[in-house]
Amino acid sequence: MPQLRFSTLVEAPLTVAFDVARALGRPWGRPLVEVESERPFRDVYAAGPRRGQGRLTHTRRFTPTAAGTVVDEQLDWESALLGGLADRLWLRRRAARAMRAHLDAYAAAAARRALDVVQVVGVALVEGDRVLVAQRADGPFAGCWEFPGGKVEAGESDLEGLVRECREELGVEVAPQAFLGEVPLDGVVGGGAPGASTLRVWWGRVAAGVVTPHEHTELRWLRSEELDGLDWIAADRPLLPAVAGLLDRLAAG
């Protein structure tokens, strides 16, 4: 079965990358039907064979990275495609041109849309084989645990917002290290569209200062095996395996 693959980096969070991709559709001259969708990580669309046209399946996967969302797309087809073209090589080149033009427009549209989204960032501060966790002092999640962080302000990059939030919440200067992961947030964040914001988390180290709970009830330094026993905010809990794995690797190294 002929197959084409494409990959593009979109400067937008997972939710925006996914929603804009669905809104723009696919650059093929025939309707496709949704077969599978897991927002904001994966979707599959397909069209069955009909007169003069073969079967077509278009799969997209969305992966968070430090620089944004990587979108991997795979196109599979059988027999003729796009108007019954018989020359497979010519068809492949035509499909590739159409897809590249589509992806350029898509990346630009997603980057523009991302400017309207309130982004949330967090940090897993590591010291030796332990990570800092913080207990919320008020609000609907009072008493629950989280990784420090907060909303990125207009004009800030994610990492600039992360460093500022740690300065305000903990009284320390933080040196961000590697990207750990991204979690979609339910509901409205900072007056934005419902379900548009995500939590993006890096791990980091304290570069200067002494950790002090300016906005939290309590701070704790925990080892990997101690993390699961806390009452976590729902958005932070999916990141625990990545944080625990990081601590174990650092301890072993």
C-alpha positions as CSV (number, residue, x, y, z in Angstrom):
1,M,0.0,0.0,0.0
2,P,1.5,3.4,-1.0
3,Q,2.3,5.6,2.0
4,L,3.5,9.2,2.7
5,R,4.6,10.6,6.0
6,F,5.0,14.2,7.1
7,S,6.2,15.9,10.3
8,T,5.9,19.5,11.3
9,L,6.6,21.5,14.5
10,V,3.7,23.8,15.5
11,E,4.4,26.6,18.0
12,A,1.3,26.0,19.9
13,P,0.1,23.8,22.8
14,L,-1.4,20.4,22.2
15,T,-5.1,21.5,22.3
16,V,-4.6,24.4,19.8
17,A,-2.5,22.2,17.5
18,F,-5.3,19.6,17.5
19,D,-8.3,21.9,17.2
20,V,-6.8,24.0,14.4
21,A,-5.8,20.8,12.5
22,R,-9.4,19.6,12.7
23,A,-10.8,23.0,11.7
24,L,-8.6,23.2,8.6
25,G,-9.3,19.6,7.5
26,R,-7.2,17.8,4.9
27,P,-6.0,18.9,1.5
28,W,-7.8,16.2,-0.5
29,G,-10.5,16.6,-3.0
30,R,-12.9,14.1,-1.4
31,P,-14.7,14.0,2.0
32,L,-13.2,11.9,4.8
33,V,-15.1,10.4,7.7
34,E,-13.7,10.3,11.3
35,V,-12.7,6.8,12.3
36,E,-11.0,7.6,15.6
37,S,-10.3,10.6,17.7
38,E,-8.5,11.1,21.0
39,R,-8.2,14.8,21.7
40,P,-5.6,16.2,21.6
41,F,-3.3,13.3,20.8
42,R,-4.5,11.5,17.8
43,D,-7.2,11.3,15.1
44,V,-7.8,9.1,12.1
45,Y,-10.0,9.9,9.0
46,A,-10.7,7.7,6.1
47,A,-12.6,7.4,2.8
48,G,-13.6,4.1,1.3
49,P,-13.2,3.2,-2.4
50,R,-15.6,4.6,-4.9
51,R,-15.7,4.9,-8.7
52,G,-12.4,6.2,-10.0
53,Q,-11.0,6.6,-6.5
54,G,-9.3,4.2,-4.0
55,R,-9.3,3.8,-0.3
56,L,-7.6,6.6,1.7
57,T,-6.6,6.8,5.4
58,H,-5.1,9.9,7.0
59,T,-3.7,9.5,10.5
60,R,-2.4,12.4,12.7
61,R,-0.5,12.1,16.0
62,F,0.3,15.1,18.2
63,T,3.3,15.0,20.5
64,P,4.3,17.7,23.0
65,T,7.9,19.0,23.0
66,A,9.8,21.9,24.6
67,A,9.4,23.9,21.4
68,G,5.7,23.2,20.8
69,T,3.7,20.3,19.3
70,V,5.1,17.9,16.7
71,V,2.4,16.7,14.3
72,D,3.2,13.5,12.6
73,E,0.9,12.7,9.7
74,Q,0.6,9.5,7.7
75,L,-1.3,9.0,4.4
76,D,-2.1,5.5,3.2
77,W,-4.0,4.7,0.0
78,E,-4.9,1.9,-2.3
79,S,-5.4,2.1,-6.0
80,A,-6.3,5.5,-7.5
81,L,-6.5,8.7,-5.5
82,L,-7.5,12.2,-6.1
83,G,-9.5,11.9,-9.3
84,G,-8.4,8.4,-10.4
85,L,-4.7,9.3,-11.2
86,A,-3.0,6.2,-12.5
87,D,0.6,7.2,-12.4
88,R,1.7,6.4,-8.8
89,L,4.9,8.4,-8.9
90,W,3.1,11.5,-10.2
91,L,0.4,11.0,-7.6
92,R,2.9,10.8,-4.8
93,R,4.5,14.0,-5.9
94,R,1.2,15.8,-6.2
95,A,0.1,14.6,-2.8
96,A,3.4,15.7,-1.2
97,R,3.1,19.2,-2.7
98,A,-0.5,19.5,-1.5
99,M,0.4,18.3,2.0
100,R,3.4,20.6,2.4
101,A,1.4,23.7,1.4
102,H,-1.3,22.6,3.8
103,L,1.1,22.1,6.6
104,D,2.7,25.5,6.1
105,A,-0.7,27.2,6.3
106,Y,-1.7,25.0,9.3
107,A,1.5,25.8,11.3
108,A,1.0,29.6,10.8
109,A,-2.7,29.4,11.8
110,A,-2.0,27.4,14.9
111,A,0.8,29.8,16.0
112,R,-1.7,32.7,15.6
113,R,-4.4,30.9,17.6
114,A,-1.9,30.1,20.4
115,L,-1.5,33.8,21.1
116,D,-5.0,33.9,22.4
117,V,-4.6,30.9,24.8
118,V,-3.7,31.3,28.5
119,Q,-0.8,28.9,29.0
120,V,0.0,27.4,32.3
121,V,3.6,26.2,33.2
122,G,5.0,24.2,36.1
123,V,8.4,23.0,37.3
124,A,9.6,19.9,39.1
125,L,12.4,21.3,41.1
126,V,15.0,18.6,41.8
127,E,17.6,18.5,44.6
128,G,19.6,15.3,44.6
129,D,17.0,12.5,44.4
130,R,14.1,14.5,45.7
131,V,11.6,16.8,44.0
132,L,9.7,19.8,45.5
133,V,6.0,19.6,45.8
134,A,3.6,22.3,47.0
135,Q,0.3,22.3,48.8
136,R,-2.4,24.7,47.6
137,A,-3.5,27.2,50.2
138,D,-6.8,28.3,48.9
139,G,-9.3,28.0,46.1
140,P,-11.2,24.9,44.9
141,F,-8.0,22.8,45.2
142,A,-7.0,23.9,48.7
143,G,-5.1,21.2,50.4
144,C,-4.2,19.4,47.2
145,W,-0.6,19.1,46.0
146,E,1.0,20.4,42.8
147,F,4.3,21.3,41.1
148,P,4.9,25.1,41.5
149,G,4.1,27.3,38.6
150,G,1.3,29.4,37.1
151,K,0.0,31.3,34.2
152,V,2.3,32.8,31.5
153,E,1.7,36.5,31.1
154,A,1.3,38.3,27.7
155,G,4.7,38.8,26.1
156,E,6.4,36.1,28.0
157,S,7.8,32.8,26.7
158,D,6.9,29.7,28.6
159,L,10.2,29.6,30.4
160,E,10.2,33.3,31.2
161,G,6.8,32.8,32.9
162,L,8.1,29.7,34.7
163,V,11.1,31.6,36.1
164,R,9.0,34.5,37.2
165,E,6.4,32.3,38.9
166,C,9.0,30.5,40.9
167,R,10.5,33.8,42.0
168,E,7.1,35.0,43.2
169,E,5.9,31.7,44.7
170,L,9.1,30.4,46.2
171,G,11.5,33.3,46.4
172,V,14.2,31.5,44.3
173,E,15.8,31.8,40.9
174,V,15.3,28.6,38.9
175,A,17.3,27.1,36.1
176,P,15.0,25.1,33.9
177,Q,16.3,21.9,32.4
178,A,14.5,19.4,30.2
179,F,10.9,19.4,29.2
180,L,8.8,16.7,31.0
181,G,5.4,16.8,29.5
182,E,2.1,18.5,28.8
183,V,-1.4,17.9,30.2
184,P,-4.7,19.4,28.8
185,L,-6.7,21.4,31.3
186,D,-10.4,21.1,31.6
187,G,-12.6,24.2,31.9
188,V,-11.8,27.9,31.5
189,V,-8.3,29.2,32.5
190,G,-7.9,32.9,32.9
191,G,-11.0,33.8,30.9
192,G,-9.9,31.8,27.9
193,A,-11.9,29.3,25.8
194,P,-13.0,26.2,27.6
195,G,-10.5,23.3,27.3
196,A,-7.9,25.4,25.3
197,S,-5.2,25.7,28.0
198,T,-2.6,23.1,28.9
199,L,-0.1,22.6,31.7
200,R,3.5,22.4,30.4
201,V,6.1,21.2,32.8
202,W,9.9,21.2,32.9
203,W,12.3,20.0,35.5
204,G,14.7,22.4,37.0
205,R,17.2,23.2,39.7
206,V,17.4,26.1,42.2
207,A,20.0,28.5,40.9
208,A,19.9,31.0,43.8
209,G,18.0,31.6,47.0
210,V,16.2,29.5,49.6
211,V,12.9,27.9,48.8
212,T,10.2,29.6,50.9
213,P,6.4,29.1,50.6
214,H,5.1,32.6,49.8
215,E,1.8,31.3,48.3
216,H,1.5,27.7,49.5
217,T,0.5,26.1,52.8
218,E,3.4,23.7,52.8
219,L,6.4,22.6,50.7
220,R,7.9,19.1,50.8
221,W,11.0,17.5,49.2
222,L,10.0,13.9,48.2
223,R,11.6,10.9,46.7
224,S,10.0,9.1,43.7
225,E,8.3,6.4,45.9
226,E,6.6,9.0,48.0
227,L,4.9,10.9,45.2
228,D,1.9,8.7,44.6
229,G,0.6,8.9,48.2
230,L,-0.4,12.6,48.0
231,D,-3.7,14.1,47.1
232,W,-2.7,15.6,43.8
233,I,-4.5,18.2,41.6
234,A,-5.9,16.3,38.7
235,A,-3.8,18.1,36.1
236,D,-0.5,17.3,37.9
237,R,-1.1,13.6,38.6
238,P,-0.5,12.4,34.9
239,L,3.0,13.8,35.2
240,L,4.1,11.7,38.2
241,P,5.5,8.8,36.1
242,A,7.8,11.2,34.2
243,V,8.9,12.9,37.4
244,A,9.5,9.6,39.2
245,G,11.4,8.3,36.2
246,L,13.6,11.4,36.2
247,L,14.4,11.1,39.9
248,D,15.3,7.4,39.5
249,R,17.6,8.2,36.6
250,L,19.3,11.0,38.4
251,A,19.7,8.8,41.5
252,A,21.2,6.0,39.5
253,G,23.5,8.3,37.6
